Amino acid sequence: MDFFRSQQSNEQIRRKYIDPINSALEKIFGSGNGTKLQLIEIIPPLEGKVAQITFRKGDSEIHYNYLSAGEKEVFNLLINLLSRGSLYRDTIYFFDEIDLHLNAKLQFRLLKEITENWIPENCQLWSATHSLGFIEYAKQTDIASIIDFDDLDFDLPSVLSPEPKDNPEIYEIAVGKEFLPALFQQMNIYFVENKDRDYYATVGITNTVFVSDNNRNNVYHKVRATNYSGIVDRDFLSDDDIVQIRQHYPKLIVLDYYSIENYLYHPDNLLEYNNSKNRAFNREEYVTQLTEAKNRAKDSFIPTLALKRTEYPYFGEPEYNGTALQNLFKNKRENEMQSAIIASYLNSNDFDAYYKSLPMKSYCTGLPQRQNIPKSDLAKTQWFKTKIEKLLYLG
C-alpha cells in the first residue's frame, strides 16, 4: 500500500487513512463501548517484519489477526476502497458475497456506508448476495436495484429486469418459502396466484405478507395440506360454489370477482384513481362501454364454461368421491347447472350481475379507460385497499 512506501508523516497517515476508516467502522459497528471497533495504529513492515495493524475494541487493544472474520472483511474492504478509489473512476465495482460473516443489521450498515460514502462518483457497485441486510437496504434507497439470477440456464440468453421492491417475495433470494413461517412468525401469510402478489403487497396491510405460488391449483393444495391461508381468483365460480368452498376450506379465500383485474379496473376504482390525478372520468359511460364490450366477447367463452370448470381442483380429495360436491367440477349434471347460472350472469346487462364473472384479465382490454394506467398505481387506491381488507376479514 502507498502509505507503507511513502514518506508521509504519522499525522498525514492518520488524516488520510485512519480517520476515514474509523468513521466508517463507527457507522457500521456502532459507537457503544461493547461494540465500537477503532483502528489505532498501522506500523509498516520494517526490517523484514510483518505490518502491525492494531485496533481498540472495548477497553482492549487487539491485533488484526484476532479480529473476527466479519471485522476483518469490513476492514479489508475499506482499506482496499480507500487505496484504489482515486485509480478507478467511471468503474463498476463488483463484490462477491462480502456479507458472509456479518449479521443482517451489519450487512445493511456496511452496504449503506460503502455505497453512499466510499464508491467514487460515476461508478456503480454490483454485489452478488443472498443477504437479508443487503436486500433491505436496496428496498429503502432509490439508487439501488435488485435482480434475481436464480433458476437461469446460463447457456441460454436471458433478459433480466429489476424485481419490484414492494414485493415480500424478494426475500426468497435469501430465505426459501419453507422458512417463511420462522421469518414472519407474527405475520399473517397468504399464498396468492403468480404475480397477483405485486398488487396485494402494494396495499400495505398490517402484519400481512403475500407470497406468490405458480397458479390457483398450487395455492389450493398449499392451503388444503398445511396451515397456510390462500387467495384464489373467482374464475367461473357461481355464488353457490363459493359458499361451499368457504364452508369446506375456511383458509381459502375466493375473490368476489373473476380476477384481481376486475378490482383494478372496477369503475369505482378508476373513478378514485382519476380523481386523484385531476382527470375527467365518466363512470356511466365506462360501464356502458364495458357492457357493450362484454356482449361482443361473451359468446367466445360462455360455451366452454362447463369444460373450463373441470380444471378446478376443489373437492378433488378422495373423501369427496362420488359426491355432489365433487360433481360440481366434473362432466356431471351439477357442473352443467352451475355453468348455466354463470352464463345467466354473463348474459345479463346488469353490471353487478355480470361483472363478477367477466374475465377482465383477458377481455375488454381495448377500452380507452384502461389504457396507459399502470396496474401497480391502481392497486394504491383506498377503494382497492378497503376491498382487500374486507375480503381478508370476512375470509
ZIDAKA-V667350 format. One record per pair of residues at least 12 apart in sequence whose C-alpha atoms are under 10 Angstrom apart, sorted by the first residue. I is the first residue (numbers start at 1). J is the second residue. Records with the same first field share a line. If there is no record, write none. Layout:
# ZIDAKA-V667350
I=J / J
This chain:
# ZIDAKA-V667350
1=44 / 79 / 80 / 83 / 84
2=83
3=16 / 17 / 42 / 43 / 44 / 83
4=42 / 43 / 44 / 45 / 46 / 51
5=44 / 45
10=41 / 42 / 43
13=41 / 42
14=39 / 40 / 41 / 42
16=82 / 83
17=39 / 42 / 78 / 79 / 82 / 83
18=38 / 39 / 40 / 41 / 42 / 79
19=38 / 39 / 40
20=78 / 79 / 82 / 117 / 118
21=38 / 39 / 74 / 75 / 78 / 79 / 82
22=36 / 37 / 38 / 39 / 40 / 55 / 75 / 78
23=38 / 39 / 113
24=37 / 38 / 74 / 75 / 78 / 109 / 110 / 113 / 114 / 117 / 118
25=37 / 38 / 39 / 71 / 74 / 75 / 78 / 109 / 110 / 113
26=38
27=106 / 109 / 110 / 112 / 113
28=74 / 105 / 106 / 107 / 108 / 109 / 110 / 111 / 112 / 113 / 114
29=71 / 74 / 105 / 106 / 109 / 110
30=106 / 109
31=58
32=58
33=57 / 58 / 59
34=57 / 58 / 59
35=57 / 58
36=56 / 57 / 58 / 59
37=55 / 56 / 57 / 58 / 61 / 62 / 67 / 71
38=54 / 55 / 56 / 57 / 58 / 61 / 62
39=53 / 54 / 55 / 56 / 57 / 61 / 62 / 63 / 64 / 75
40=53 / 54 / 55 / 56 / 61 / 62
41=53 / 54 / 55 / 56 / 63
42=54 / 55
51=64
52=64 / 65
53=65
54=66 / 67
55=67
68=101 / 102
69=100 / 101 / 102
70=98 / 99 / 100 / 101 / 102 / 103 / 106 / 107
71=101 / 102
72=101
73=98 / 99 / 100 / 101 / 102
74=98 / 99 / 101 / 102 / 106 / 107 / 110 / 114
77=95 / 98 / 110 / 114
78=110 / 113 / 114 / 118
81=93 / 114 / 118 / 119 / 120
82=118 / 119
85=118 / 119 / 120 / 121
86=120
87=120
88=119 / 120 / 123
89=119 / 120 / 121 / 122 / 123 / 124
90=120 / 121 / 122 / 123 / 124
91=119 / 120 / 121 / 122 / 123 / 124 / 125
92=119 / 122 / 123 / 124 / 125 / 126
93=119 / 120 / 123 / 124 / 125 / 126 / 127
94=124 / 125 / 126 / 127 / 128
95=125 / 126 / 127 / 128 / 129
96=126 / 127 / 128 / 129
97=127 / 128 / 129 / 130 / 131
98=110 / 111 / 127 / 128 / 129 / 131
99=111 / 127 / 128 / 129 / 130 / 131 / 132 / 133 / 134
100=129 / 130 / 131
102=131 / 133
103=131 / 132 / 133
104=131 / 132 / 133 / 134 / 135 / 136
105=132 / 133 / 134 / 136 / 137
106=133 / 134
107=131 / 132 / 133 / 134 / 135 / 136 / 137
108=131 / 132 / 133 / 134 / 135 / 136 / 137 / 138
109=133 / 134 / 137
110=133 / 134 / 137
111=125 / 127 / 133 / 134 / 135 / 137 / 138
112=133 / 134 / 137 / 138 / 141
115=143 / 144
116=143
124=143 / 144
125=144
126=144 / 145
127=146
128=147 / 148 / 149
129=173 / 174
130=148 / 171 / 172 / 173 / 174 / 175
131=171 / 173 / 174 / 175
132=170 / 171 / 172 / 173 / 174 / 175
133=174
134=146 / 174
135=165 / 170 / 171 / 173 / 174
136=165 / 170 / 171
138=165
139=164 / 165 / 166 / 167 / 170
140=165 / 166
141=165
144=162 / 165
145=161 / 162 / 163 / 164 / 165
146=161 / 162 / 163 / 164 / 165 / 170 / 173
147=160 / 161 / 162 / 163 / 164 / 170 / 173
148=160 / 161 / 162 / 163 / 170 / 172 / 173
149=173
150=172 / 173
164=198
165=198 / 201 / 202
166=197 / 198 / 199 / 200 / 201 / 202 / 203 / 204
167=195 / 197 / 198 / 199 / 200 / 201 / 202 / 209 / 210 / 211 / 212
168=197 / 198 / 201 / 202 / 208 / 209 / 210 / 211 / 212
169=197 / 198 / 201 / 209 / 210 / 211 / 212
170=211
171=183
172=211
177=211 / 212 / 213
180=209 / 211
181=228
184=207 / 208 / 209
185=207
186=207 / 208
187=206 / 207 / 208 / 209 / 210
188=205 / 206 / 207 / 208 / 209 / 210 / 228 / 229
189=207 / 208 / 209 / 210 / 211 / 227 / 228 / 229 / 230
190=208 / 209 / 210 / 211 / 212 / 213 / 219 / 223 / 228 / 229 / 230 / 231 / 251 / 252 / 253 / 392
191=209 / 210 / 211 / 212 / 213 / 214 / 215 / 216 / 218 / 219 / 220 / 222 / 223 / 228 / 229 / 230 / 231 / 232 / 252
192=210 / 211 / 212 / 213 / 214 / 215 / 216 / 218 / 219 / 220 / 229 / 230 / 231 / 232 / 233 / 253
193=210 / 211 / 212 / 213 / 214 / 215 / 216 / 217 / 218 / 219 / 220 / 230 / 231 / 232 / 233 / 259 / 260
194=211 / 212 / 213 / 214 / 215 / 216 / 218 / 219
195=211 / 212 / 213 / 214 / 215
196=210 / 211 / 212 / 213 / 231 / 232 / 233 / 259 / 260 / 261
197=209 / 210 / 211 / 212 / 213 / 231
198=210 / 211 / 212 / 375 / 376 / 379
199=260 / 261 / 264 / 375 / 376 / 377 / 378 / 379 / 380 / 384 / 385
200=260 / 376 / 379 / 380 / 384 / 385 / 388
201=376 / 379 / 380
202=376 / 377 / 378 / 379 / 380 / 381 / 385
203=376 / 379 / 380 / 381 / 382 / 384 / 385 / 386 / 388 / 389
204=380 / 385 / 389
205=385 / 386 / 388 / 389 / 392
206=389
210=229 / 230 / 231
211=230
212=230 / 231
213=230
215=232 / 233
216=230 / 231 / 232 / 233 / 234 / 235 / 312 / 313
217=232 / 311 / 312 / 313 / 314
218=230 / 232 / 313
219=231 / 232 / 252
220=232 / 249 / 251 / 252 / 253 / 312 / 313 / 314
221=252 / 313 / 314
222=252
223=249 / 250 / 251 / 252 / 253
224=248 / 249 / 250 / 251 / 252 / 314 / 317
226=251
227=251
228=251 / 252
229=249 / 250 / 251 / 252 / 253 / 392 / 395
230=249 / 250 / 251 / 252 / 253 / 254 / 392 / 395
231=251 / 252 / 253 / 254 / 255 / 391 / 392 / 395
232=252 / 253 / 254 / 255 / 256 / 258 / 259 / 260
233=253 / 254 / 255 / 256 / 257 / 258 / 259 / 260 / 261
234=253 / 254 / 255 / 256 / 257 / 258 / 259 / 260 / 356 / 357 / 359
235=254 / 255 / 256 / 257 / 258 / 259 / 308 / 309 / 312 / 356 / 357 / 358 / 359
236=257 / 258 / 259 / 302 / 305 / 306 / 308 / 309 / 312 / 338 / 339 / 342 / 343 / 356 / 357 / 358 / 359
237=254 / 256 / 257 / 258 / 305 / 309 / 312 / 328 / 329 / 338 / 339 / 341 / 342 / 356 / 357
238=337 / 338 / 339 / 340 / 341 / 342 / 343 / 345 / 356 / 357
239=256 / 338 / 341 / 342 / 356
240=338 / 341
241=314 / 325 / 328 / 329 / 335 / 338
242=254 / 255 / 256
244=314 / 315 / 325
245=314 / 315 / 325
246=395
248=314 / 315
249=314 / 315
250=395
251=392 / 395
252=395
253=391 / 392 / 394 / 395
254=391 / 392 / 395
255=356 / 387 / 388 / 391 / 392 / 395
256=355 / 356 / 357 / 387 / 388 / 391
257=354 / 355 / 356 / 357 / 358 / 359 / 360
258=354 / 355 / 356 / 357 / 358 / 359 / 360 / 361
259=356 / 357 / 358 / 359 / 360 / 361
260=359 / 360 / 361 / 379 / 384 / 388
261=359 / 360 / 361 / 362 / 375 / 378 / 379
262=355 / 356 / 357 / 358 / 359 / 360 / 361
263=356 / 360 / 378 / 379 / 383 / 384 / 387 / 388
264=360 / 370 / 374 / 375 / 376 / 377 / 378 / 379 / 380 / 381 / 383 / 384
265=360 / 361 / 365 / 369 / 370 / 373 / 375 / 378 / 379
266=283 / 286 / 287 / 355 / 360 / 378 / 383 / 384
267=281 / 282 / 283 / 284 / 285 / 286 / 287 / 290 / 369
268=283 / 383 / 384
269=378 / 379 / 380 / 381 / 382 / 383 / 384
270=282 / 283 / 286 / 369 / 370 / 373 / 378 / 381 / 383
271=283 / 286 / 383
272=378 / 381 / 382 / 383 / 384
273=373 / 377 / 378 / 379 / 380 / 381 / 382 / 383
274=369 / 373 / 378
276=381
281=369
282=369
283=369
285=369
286=367 / 368 / 369 / 370
287=350 / 351
288=349 / 351
289=364 / 367 / 368 / 369
290=351 / 355 / 360 / 363 / 364 / 365 / 366 / 367 / 369
291=346 / 348 / 349 / 350 / 351 / 354 / 355 / 364
292=349 / 364
293=363 / 364 / 365 / 366 / 367
294=346 / 347 / 348 / 349 / 354 / 355 / 358 / 359 / 360 / 363 / 364
295=346 / 347 / 348 / 349 / 364
296=363 / 364
297=358 / 359 / 363 / 364
298=343 / 346 / 347 / 358 / 359 / 363
299=343 / 346 / 347
301=343 / 346 / 358 / 359
302=339 / 340 / 342 / 343 / 344 / 346 / 347
303=339 / 340 / 343
304=339
305=335 / 336 / 338 / 339 / 340 / 342 / 343
306=328 / 329 / 330 / 331 / 332 / 333 / 334 / 335 / 336 / 337 / 338 / 339 / 340 / 342 / 343
307=329 / 330 / 331 / 335 / 336 / 339
308=329 / 330 / 339
309=328 / 329 / 330 / 331 / 335 / 336 / 338 / 339
310=327 / 328 / 329 / 330 / 331 / 332 / 335
311=329 / 330
312=328 / 329 / 330
313=326 / 329 / 330
314=326 / 328 / 329
315=327 / 328 / 329
316=329 / 330
342=354 / 356 / 357 / 358
343=357
345=357 / 358
346=358
